[in-house]
Amino acid sequence: MTVQFGLYDVVDGERRLCGVAAFGVPVSTAVLTKPLPELRPYTEALVCSRFVLLDECPANSDSAQ
């Protein structure tokens, strides 16, 4: 299973694609179950496999706030 999200910036009502986040199953079940042993592998969580932003995005745009 994979899930992709487009990240958009909206300026003056116009949407512009400025990044993409792709999530998928990890290569090994241990990636998720070692830190979170209560998770059922491959069914309850995904890992971020790709995260890309345009260079012109403001500093720290990829940080959670």
Backbone as CSV, one residue per row, in Angstrom:
resi,resn,N_x,N_y,N_z,CA_x,CA_y,CA_z,C_x,C_y,C_z
1,MET,0.845,-1.181,0.000,0.000,0.000,0.000,0.891,1.246,0.000
2,THR,0.563,2.203,-0.823,1.251,3.486,-0.818,0.218,4.600,-0.895
3,VAL,0.590,5.740,-0.350,-0.285,6.918,-0.378,0.590,8.119,-0.727
4,GLN,0.133,8.932,-1.662,0.876,10.120,-2.040,0.020,11.361,-1.806
5,PHE,0.684,12.436,-1.390,0.011,13.706,-1.160,0.748,14.805,-1.896
6,GLY,0.007,15.670,-2.564,0.592,16.865,-3.154,0.517,17.983,-2.127
7,LEU,1.565,18.777,-2.035,1.600,19.897,-1.103,1.487,21.182,-1.916
8,TYR,0.492,21.965,-1.605,0.193,23.142,-2.405,0.361,24.428,-1.610
9,ASP,0.783,25.448,-2.299,0.823,26.797,-1.756,-0.291,27.561,-2.461
10,VAL,-1.092,28.284,-1.714,-2.178,29.056,-2.312,-1.878,30.536,-2.125
11,VAL,-1.729,31.233,-3.248,-1.441,32.668,-3.228,-2.466,33.356,-4.117
12,ASP,-3.184,34.305,-3.539,-4.226,35.041,-4.271,-5.223,34.104,-4.944
13,GLY,-5.572,33.028,-4.244,-6.567,32.089,-4.746,-6.041,31.103,-5.778
14,GLU,-4.775,31.196,-6.130,-4.200,30.287,-7.118,-3.364,29.213,-6.429
15,ARG,-3.670,27.949,-6.750,-2.960,26.812,-6.168,-1.730,26.478,-6.999
16,ARG,-0.612,26.223,-6.303,0.620,25.847,-6.997,1.266,24.681,-6.260
17,LEU,1.543,23.597,-6.996,2.187,22.432,-6.404,3.603,22.807,-6.000
18,CYS,3.940,22.609,-4.719,5.280,22.977,-4.254,6.015,21.802,-3.607
19,GLY,5.356,20.641,-3.510,6.028,19.485,-2.943,5.164,18.234,-2.990
20,VAL,5.780,17.128,-2.632,5.094,15.840,-2.630,5.581,15.022,-1.444
21,ALA,4.660,14.323,-0.794,4.998,13.385,0.276,4.446,12.015,-0.123
22,ALA,5.304,10.998,-0.090,4.886,9.639,-0.429,5.118,8.732,0.778
23,PHE,4.107,7.959,1.120,4.178,7.040,2.256,3.952,5.622,1.751
24,GLY,4.616,4.653,2.381,4.460,3.269,1.976,4.844,2.328,3.104
25,VAL,4.822,1.042,2.787,5.181,0.036,3.790,6.692,0.000,3.946
26,PRO,7.187,-0.224,5.149,8.638,-0.289,5.355,9.224,-1.573,4.788
27,VAL,10.538,-1.591,4.613,11.212,-2.768,4.085,11.144,-3.929,5.065
28,SER,11.139,-3.611,6.340,11.126,-4.644,7.377,10.071,-4.283,8.428
29,THR,9.437,-5.278,9.009,8.450,-5.010,10.053,9.078,-4.352,11.270
30,ALA,10.363,-4.597,11.516,11.051,-4.046,12.689,11.130,-2.526,12.669
31,VAL,11.059,-1.928,11.482,11.113,-0.459,11.377,10.032,0.183,12.245
32,LEU,8.848,-0.408,12.264,7.741,0.145,13.051,7.513,-0.596,14.362
33,THR,7.675,-1.912,14.363,7.324,-2.672,15.568,8.390,-2.592,16.659
34,LYS,9.630,-2.286,16.298,10.643,-2.143,17.350,10.313,-0.947,18.254
35,PRO,10.060,0.260,17.699,9.709,1.377,18.577,8.248,1.345,19.040
36,LEU,7.381,0.695,18.262,5.948,0.653,18.584,5.445,-0.788,18.491
37,PRO,5.763,-1.621,19.474,5.469,-3.053,19.394,3.985,-3.400,19.310
38,GLU,3.108,-2.493,19.688,1.675,-2.792,19.647,1.080,-2.699,18.238
39,LEU,1.826,-2.147,17.277,1.324,-2.026,15.906,1.304,-3.370,15.197
40,ARG,0.277,-3.566,14.373,0.239,-4.734,13.498,1.008,-4.372,12.233
41,PRO,2.079,-5.092,11.921,2.915,-4.755,10.761,2.112,-4.673,9.465
42,TYR,2.421,-3.670,8.673,1.870,-3.458,7.324,0.377,-3.143,7.273
43,THR,-0.288,-2.999,8.409,-1.723,-2.700,8.359,-2.111,-1.434,9.121
44,GLU,-1.335,-1.041,10.116,-1.724,0.096,10.950,-0.847,1.338,10.792
45,ALA,0.194,1.249,9.994,1.076,2.406,9.857,1.865,2.341,8.559
46,LEU,2.292,3.496,8.099,3.142,3.625,6.921,4.350,4.473,7.295
47,VAL,5.404,4.373,6.523,6.574,5.226,6.736,6.654,6.234,5.592
48,CYS,7.249,7.378,5.869,7.455,8.382,4.834,8.635,7.934,3.987
49,SER,8.366,7.576,2.735,9.440,7.080,1.874,10.061,8.183,1.025
50,ARG,9.314,9.227,0.727,9.834,10.366,-0.032,9.152,11.644,0.442
51,PHE,9.941,12.712,0.522,9.393,14.029,0.863,10.207,15.045,0.077
52,VAL,9.575,15.749,-0.831,10.278,16.670,-1.711,9.577,18.021,-1.694
53,LEU,10.371,19.078,-1.567,9.858,20.447,-1.664,10.670,21.216,-2.696
54,LEU,10.035,22.164,-3.350,10.766,23.040,-4.261,11.774,23.867,-3.471
55,ASP,12.875,24.203,-4.094,13.918,24.995,-3.436,13.407,26.349,-2.962
56,GLU,12.437,26.902,-3.655,11.956,28.238,-3.273,10.995,28.254,-2.070
57,CYS,10.694,27.087,-1.508,9.868,27.054,-0.296,10.634,27.715,0.851
58,PRO,9.932,28.410,1.736,10.605,29.096,2.855,11.411,28.128,3.728
59,ALA,12.407,28.659,4.398,13.227,27.854,5.303,12.344,27.131,6.320
60,ASN,12.696,25.914,6.658,11.980,25.083,7.647,10.583,24.690,7.205
61,SER,10.274,24.760,5.936,8.948,24.341,5.454,8.691,22.871,5.709
62,ASP,9.742,22.073,5.784,9.567,20.642,6.002,9.501,20.267,7.482
63,SER,9.554,21.233,8.368,9.473,20.977,9.807,8.031,21.065,10.284
64,ALA,7.674,20.205,11.234,6.336,20.288,11.838,6.289,21.491,12.768
65,GLN,5.187,22.172,12.752,5.055,23.351,13.617,3.874,23.212,14.532
